[in-house]
Amino acid sequence: MALVKMKDLLRRAEEKNIGCGAFSVGNMEMVRGAIRAAEVLDTPIILQIAEVRLKNSPLHLMGPMMVQAAKEAKVDVAVHLDHGLKKETCLKALELGFSSIMYDCSTDSYEDNVRKVKEMADIAHSYGATIEGELGHVGDNPDSAEGSSHINPADFYTDPKMAKDFVDKTGVDALAIAVGTAHGAYKLPPKLDFERIHTIANTVDVPLVLHGGSGLTDNDFKRAIQEGISKINIFTDINVAAVEAEFRKFETMNKGIIDLIPAAVEAVKQETLKKMMLFSSNGKGTLNQPSQDELVKAVVQEVLRELGRK
């Protein structure tokens, strides 16, 4: 298929009231596993990398790999910079060919958030790219890869009236909202403000984004999508699945890190498959929902292919 704009995938998801999965990656195994899952289900996917992970996964190396993988995929793929914190990082991603960026100025004053994001929106649009902003602040669970802010999520919930003003003034194509989630692994089950999601979705004219998706229940995801969430970010679940698979593989062999790659790729693929099926963003590469029989057939065929490789 092709490297596509994120806003096109999200608009189609919004129209069908389904979720589009955005999977955060940090190495080749995660890129390959996520795209393989999308190809199994014949569904579009968003590949993204957060600025906080660039210390171990440099943008000048990861970016070209993600863009090339998107171009070679059998489904439409948007390549997104998640939580861009510095202007220069956002600009570098655009120069590398990312079809979408997020400029996260949510910890700044409202006025500075609007000013900075508006400036970056104009730049992103000049590249033909999508831009995501954040209003309110999605915090971080302790030991999160995003950091550890230790905030009470309710103190930073997105205000619906401010959301409309923010979207109107900045020109963002998607809006990340704070409704009770946090980045990283949850110590206690989160409580999402579904009424707030519903209100914001009926107030603004852009797709809504849910950060901190790993660890939510199936019912949380379904209800969030029902109330108006279009993009759901996942990192921790696929990250943990990959390392657990590598540990299990290493215990049964006496080889090196290269030999662990297939296990990590497969684990990421399987975890991504689960999330995509849950979000219902699967079918024909254009976000058409398949029948249950079609879905079961696709999964069975993939299992048979894997058995044939062994």
C-alpha positions as a Python dict, from the first residue, in 0.01 Angstrom:
ca = {
    (1, 'M'): (0, 0, 0),
    (2, 'A'): (162, 329, 103),
    (3, 'L'): (293, 575, 357),
    (4, 'V'): (-17, 783, 438),
    (5, 'K'): (-127, 1077, 650),
    (6, 'M'): (-243, 987, 998),
    (7, 'K'): (-541, 1219, 976),
    (8, 'D'): (-682, 1018, 684),
    (9, 'L'): (-674, 697, 888),
    (10, 'L'): (-827, 870, 1190),
    (11, 'R'): (-1106, 1035, 992),
    (12, 'R'): (-1208, 701, 849),
    (13, 'A'): (-1196, 545, 1195),
    (14, 'E'): (-1402, 833, 1333),
    (15, 'E'): (-1665, 791, 1062),
    (16, 'K'): (-1698, 419, 1140),
    (17, 'N'): (-1682, 468, 1518),
    (18, 'I'): (-1389, 230, 1553),
    (19, 'G'): (-1038, 270, 1691),
    (20, 'C'): (-712, 295, 1499),
    (21, 'G'): (-414, 147, 1683),
    (22, 'A'): (-93, 350, 1714),
    (23, 'F'): (192, 124, 1819),
    (24, 'S'): (507, 274, 1966),
    (25, 'V'): (827, 108, 1850),
    (26, 'G'): (1191, 129, 1947),
    (27, 'N'): (1372, -124, 1730),
    (28, 'M'): (1348, -330, 1414),
    (29, 'E'): (1173, -621, 1585),
    (30, 'M'): (887, -401, 1699),
    (31, 'V'): (851, -240, 1356),
    (32, 'R'): (838, -575, 1180),
    (33, 'G'): (605, -734, 1433),
    (34, 'A'): (352, -450, 1426),
    (35, 'I'): (341, -432, 1046),
    (36, 'R'): (310, -808, 1013),
    (37, 'A'): (4, -797, 1238),
    (38, 'A'): (-151, -524, 1025),
    (39, 'E'): (-86, -727, 711),
    (40, 'V'): (-247, -1039, 862),
    (41, 'L'): (-567, -843, 926),
    (42, 'D'): (-534, -630, 612),
    (43, 'T'): (-575, -313, 817),
    (44, 'P'): (-401, 26, 830),
    (45, 'I'): (-172, 96, 1122),
    (46, 'I'): (11, 386, 1283),
    (47, 'L'): (378, 330, 1368),
    (48, 'Q'): (519, 581, 1611),
    (49, 'I'): (821, 655, 1824),
    (50, 'A'): (832, 892, 2123),
    (51, 'E'): (1108, 1147, 2171),
    (52, 'V'): (1192, 1005, 2516),
    (53, 'R'): (1303, 682, 2349),
    (54, 'L'): (1544, 846, 2106),
    (55, 'K'): (1834, 815, 2351),
    (56, 'N'): (1845, 440, 2286),
    (57, 'S'): (1675, 445, 1945),
    (58, 'P'): (1821, 744, 1755),
    (59, 'L'): (1580, 919, 1523),
    (60, 'H'): (1828, 934, 1235),
    (61, 'L'): (1841, 552, 1242),
    (62, 'M'): (1487, 459, 1345),
    (63, 'G'): (1315, 718, 1127),
    (64, 'P'): (1434, 598, 785),
    (65, 'M'): (1365, 236, 884),
    (66, 'M'): (1008, 318, 988),
    (67, 'V'): (941, 519, 673),
    (68, 'Q'): (1085, 249, 446),
    (69, 'A'): (890, -24, 626),
    (70, 'A'): (573, 179, 572),
    (71, 'K'): (642, 219, 202),
    (72, 'E'): (702, -155, 161),
    (73, 'A'): (403, -268, 370),
    (74, 'K'): (100, -437, 214),
    (75, 'V'): (-130, -202, 405),
    (76, 'D'): (-147, 174, 456),
    (77, 'V'): (89, 294, 731),
    (78, 'A'): (120, 634, 895),
    (79, 'V'): (457, 711, 1057),
    (80, 'H'): (424, 939, 1357),
    (81, 'L'): (653, 1116, 1605),
    (82, 'D'): (489, 1071, 1945),
    (83, 'H'): (536, 1330, 2219),
    (84, 'G'): (776, 1552, 2031),
    (85, 'L'): (910, 1779, 2303),
    (86, 'K'): (1153, 1996, 2111),
    (87, 'K'): (1095, 2192, 1793),
    (88, 'E'): (1413, 2059, 1636),
    (89, 'T'): (1301, 1698, 1691),
    (90, 'C'): (972, 1764, 1517),
    (91, 'L'): (1150, 1930, 1227),
    (92, 'K'): (1394, 1639, 1195),
    (93, 'A'): (1106, 1390, 1182),
    (94, 'L'): (939, 1588, 906),
    (95, 'E'): (1264, 1605, 711),
    (96, 'L'): (1301, 1226, 743),
    (97, 'G'): (960, 1178, 584),
    (98, 'F'): (732, 1118, 882),
    (99, 'S'): (371, 1167, 775),
    (100, 'S'): (268, 1291, 1119),
    (101, 'I'): (410, 1453, 1431),
    (102, 'M'): (292, 1536, 1781),
    (103, 'Y'): (422, 1855, 1938),
    (104, 'D'): (358, 1813, 2310),
    (105, 'C'): (356, 2148, 2488),
    (106, 'S'): (91, 2038, 2737),
    (107, 'T'): (301, 2126, 3043),
    (108, 'D'): (342, 2486, 2923),
    (109, 'S'): (90, 2758, 2996),
    (110, 'Y'): (-223, 2744, 2781),
    (111, 'E'): (-113, 3051, 2588),
    (112, 'D'): (233, 2906, 2515),
    (113, 'N'): (82, 2569, 2423),
    (114, 'V'): (-143, 2739, 2166),
    (115, 'R'): (132, 2960, 2027),
    (116, 'K'): (394, 2685, 1989),
    (117, 'V'): (157, 2425, 1847),
    (118, 'K'): (7, 2674, 1600),
    (119, 'E'): (356, 2755, 1473),
    (120, 'M'): (442, 2386, 1437),
    (121, 'A'): (105, 2309, 1275),
    (122, 'D'): (180, 2558, 999),
    (123, 'I'): (519, 2395, 942),
    (124, 'A'): (382, 2038, 947),
    (125, 'H'): (108, 2126, 702),
    (126, 'S'): (366, 2279, 468),
    (127, 'Y'): (523, 1931, 455),
    (128, 'G'): (183, 1777, 387),
    (129, 'A'): (194, 1611, 730),
    (130, 'T'): (-55, 1569, 1013),
    (131, 'I'): (-5, 1722, 1358),
    (132, 'E'): (-137, 1610, 1696),
    (133, 'G'): (-155, 1836, 2001),
    (134, 'E'): (-230, 1769, 2365),
    (135, 'L'): (-450, 1966, 2603),
    (136, 'G'): (-465, 1883, 2970),
    (137, 'H'): (-180, 1653, 3062),
    (138, 'V'): (-155, 1274, 3042),
    (139, 'G'): (72, 1184, 3331),
    (140, 'D'): (313, 898, 3384),
    (141, 'N'): (287, 595, 3607),
    (142, 'P'): (590, 526, 3830),
    (143, 'D'): (873, 366, 3629),
    (144, 'S'): (709, 463, 3300),
    (145, 'A'): (940, 495, 3000),
    (146, 'E'): (789, 842, 2957),
    (147, 'G'): (913, 947, 3300),
    (148, 'S'): (751, 950, 3645),
    (149, 'S'): (547, 1261, 3707),
    (150, 'H'): (347, 1113, 3998),
    (151, 'I'): (53, 1341, 3929),
    (152, 'N'): (-313, 1286, 4001),
    (153, 'P'): (-464, 1252, 3652),
    (154, 'A'): (-789, 1420, 3760),
    (155, 'D'): (-598, 1742, 3833),
    (156, 'F'): (-509, 1777, 3464),
    (157, 'Y'): (-822, 1662, 3282),
    (158, 'T'): (-898, 1830, 2949),
    (159, 'D'): (-1160, 2104, 2967),
    (160, 'P'): (-1411, 2065, 2679),
    (161, 'K'): (-1454, 2439, 2621),
    (162, 'M'): (-1079, 2496, 2616),
    (163, 'A'): (-1046, 2199, 2377),
    (164, 'K'): (-1259, 2372, 2115),
    (165, 'D'): (-1066, 2696, 2154),
    (166, 'F'): (-735, 2509, 2132),
    (167, 'V'): (-832, 2325, 1814),
    (168, 'D'): (-969, 2639, 1651),
    (169, 'K'): (-659, 2845, 1729),
    (170, 'T'): (-388, 2588, 1653),
    (171, 'G'): (-527, 2403, 1351),
    (172, 'V'): (-425, 2059, 1486),
    (173, 'D'): (-552, 1753, 1302),
    (174, 'A'): (-589, 1536, 1614),
    (175, 'L'): (-617, 1610, 1985),
    (176, 'A'): (-477, 1401, 2271),
    (177, 'I'): (-697, 1444, 2577),
    (178, 'A'): (-645, 1375, 2945),
    (179, 'V'): (-934, 1167, 3080),
    (180, 'G'): (-779, 943, 3345),
    (181, 'T'): (-508, 742, 3170),
    (182, 'A'): (-132, 756, 3230),
    (183, 'H'): (177, 631, 3049),
    (184, 'G'): (341, 306, 3153),
    (185, 'A'): (219, 15, 3366),
    (186, 'Y'): (-65, 82, 3607),
    (187, 'K'): (-30, -4, 3975),
    (188, 'L'): (-406, 34, 4020),
    (189, 'P'): (-683, 14, 3757),
    (190, 'P'): (-739, 356, 3598),
    (191, 'K'): (-1081, 523, 3603),
    (192, 'L'): (-1162, 684, 3272),
    (193, 'D'): (-1398, 981, 3248),
    (194, 'F'): (-1613, 852, 2963),
    (195, 'E'): (-1860, 1138, 2991),
    (196, 'R'): (-1576, 1382, 2935),
    (197, 'I'): (-1467, 1191, 2623),
    (198, 'H'): (-1823, 1208, 2490),
    (199, 'T'): (-1853, 1579, 2560),
    (200, 'I'): (-1521, 1668, 2397),
    (201, 'A'): (-1595, 1449, 2093),
    (202, 'N'): (-1916, 1646, 2041),
    (203, 'T'): (-1741, 1979, 2094),
    (204, 'V'): (-1438, 1960, 1864),
    (205, 'D'): (-1413, 1874, 1497),
    (206, 'V'): (-1096, 1663, 1503),
    (207, 'P'): (-1032, 1297, 1598),
    (208, 'L'): (-947, 1232, 1964),
    (209, 'V'): (-642, 1043, 2089),
    (210, 'L'): (-612, 824, 2400),
    (211, 'H'): (-261, 799, 2543),
    (212, 'G'): (-162, 543, 2807),
    (213, 'G'): (-365, 262, 2650),
    (214, 'S'): (-160, -33, 2773),
    (215, 'G'): (-320, -191, 3078),
    (216, 'L'): (-677, -79, 3014),
    (217, 'T'): (-951, -342, 3014),
    (218, 'D'): (-1124, -455, 2697),
    (219, 'N'): (-1439, -280, 2816),
    (220, 'D'): (-1243, 42, 2874),
    (221, 'F'): (-1123, 38, 2514),
    (222, 'K'): (-1465, -40, 2372),
    (223, 'R'): (-1639, 227, 2576),
    (224, 'A'): (-1372, 488, 2496),
    (225, 'I'): (-1411, 422, 2124),
    (226, 'Q'): (-1789, 429, 2157),
    (227, 'E'): (-1771, 771, 2324),
    (228, 'G'): (-1544, 921, 2058),
    (229, 'I'): (-1179, 806, 2076),
    (230, 'S'): (-1028, 739, 1731),
    (231, 'K'): (-656, 679, 1800),
    (232, 'I'): (-527, 457, 2080),
    (233, 'N'): (-158, 453, 2174),
    (234, 'I'): (3, 126, 2280),
    (235, 'F'): (361, 70, 2394),
    (236, 'T'): (400, -112, 2725),
    (237, 'D'): (199, -419, 2622),
    (238, 'I'): (402, -490, 2307),
    (239, 'N'): (730, -394, 2476),
    (240, 'V'): (674, -639, 2763),
    (241, 'A'): (551, -911, 2527),
    (242, 'A'): (874, -886, 2326),
    (243, 'V'): (1113, -908, 2620),
    (244, 'E'): (920, -1193, 2784),
    (245, 'A'): (935, -1389, 2458),
    (246, 'E'): (1310, -1330, 2436),
    (247, 'F'): (1361, -1450, 2793),
    (248, 'R'): (1165, -1769, 2725),
    (249, 'K'): (1361, -1833, 2407),
    (250, 'F'): (1696, -1768, 2572),
    (251, 'E'): (1622, -2024, 2845),
    (252, 'T'): (1595, -2298, 2583),
    (253, 'M'): (1900, -2216, 2374),
    (254, 'N'): (2265, -2123, 2400),
    (255, 'K'): (2291, -1868, 2123),
    (256, 'G'): (2324, -1491, 2083),
    (257, 'I'): (2095, -1192, 2058),
    (258, 'I'): (2045, -1230, 1682),
    (259, 'D'): (1878, -1565, 1741),
    (260, 'L'): (1622, -1399, 1970),
    (261, 'I'): (1492, -1163, 1701),
    (262, 'P'): (1224, -1397, 1558),
    (263, 'A'): (1076, -1453, 1903),
    (264, 'A'): (1048, -1080, 1966),
    (265, 'V'): (895, -1012, 1623),
    (266, 'E'): (636, -1285, 1672),
    (267, 'A'): (546, -1166, 2023),
    (268, 'V'): (493, -808, 1905),
    (269, 'K'): (286, -934, 1615),
    (270, 'Q'): (60, -1144, 1837),
    (271, 'E'): (6, -865, 2092),
    (272, 'T'): (-64, -617, 1813),
    (273, 'L'): (-313, -858, 1658),
    (274, 'K'): (-502, -876, 1988),
    (275, 'K'): (-525, -499, 2014),
    (276, 'M'): (-624, -448, 1651),
    (277, 'M'): (-902, -703, 1676),
    (278, 'L'): (-1025, -540, 1994),
    (279, 'F'): (-1024, -193, 1840),
    (280, 'S'): (-1209, -336, 1538),
    (281, 'S'): (-979, -142, 1306),
    (282, 'N'): (-938, -439, 1077),
    (283, 'G'): (-1044, -526, 728),
    (284, 'K'): (-951, -452, 368),
    (285, 'G'): (-689, -193, 449),
    (286, 'T'): (-948, 86, 461),
    (287, 'L'): (-1090, 33, 807),
    (288, 'N'): (-1390, -172, 693),
    (289, 'Q'): (-1491, -414, 965),
    (290, 'P'): (-1477, -780, 855),
    (291, 'S'): (-1730, -1038, 955),
    (292, 'Q'): (-1649, -1268, 1244),
    (293, 'D'): (-1597, -1554, 997),
    (294, 'E'): (-1347, -1349, 796),
    (295, 'L'): (-1158, -1257, 1111),
    (296, 'V'): (-1139, -1616, 1233),
    (297, 'K'): (-1025, -1730, 889),
    (298, 'A'): (-744, -1472, 881),
    (299, 'V'): (-615, -1574, 1223),
    (300, 'V'): (-637, -1948, 1144),
    (301, 'Q'): (-446, -1897, 820),
    (302, 'E'): (-172, -1710, 1007),
    (303, 'V'): (-144, -1989, 1267),
    (304, 'L'): (-113, -2247, 990),
    (305, 'R'): (159, -2042, 822),
    (306, 'E'): (353, -2024, 1148),
    (307, 'L'): (320, -2399, 1201),
    (308, 'G'): (447, -2454, 850),
    (309, 'R'): (763, -2257, 928),
    (310, 'K'): (849, -2477, 1227),
}
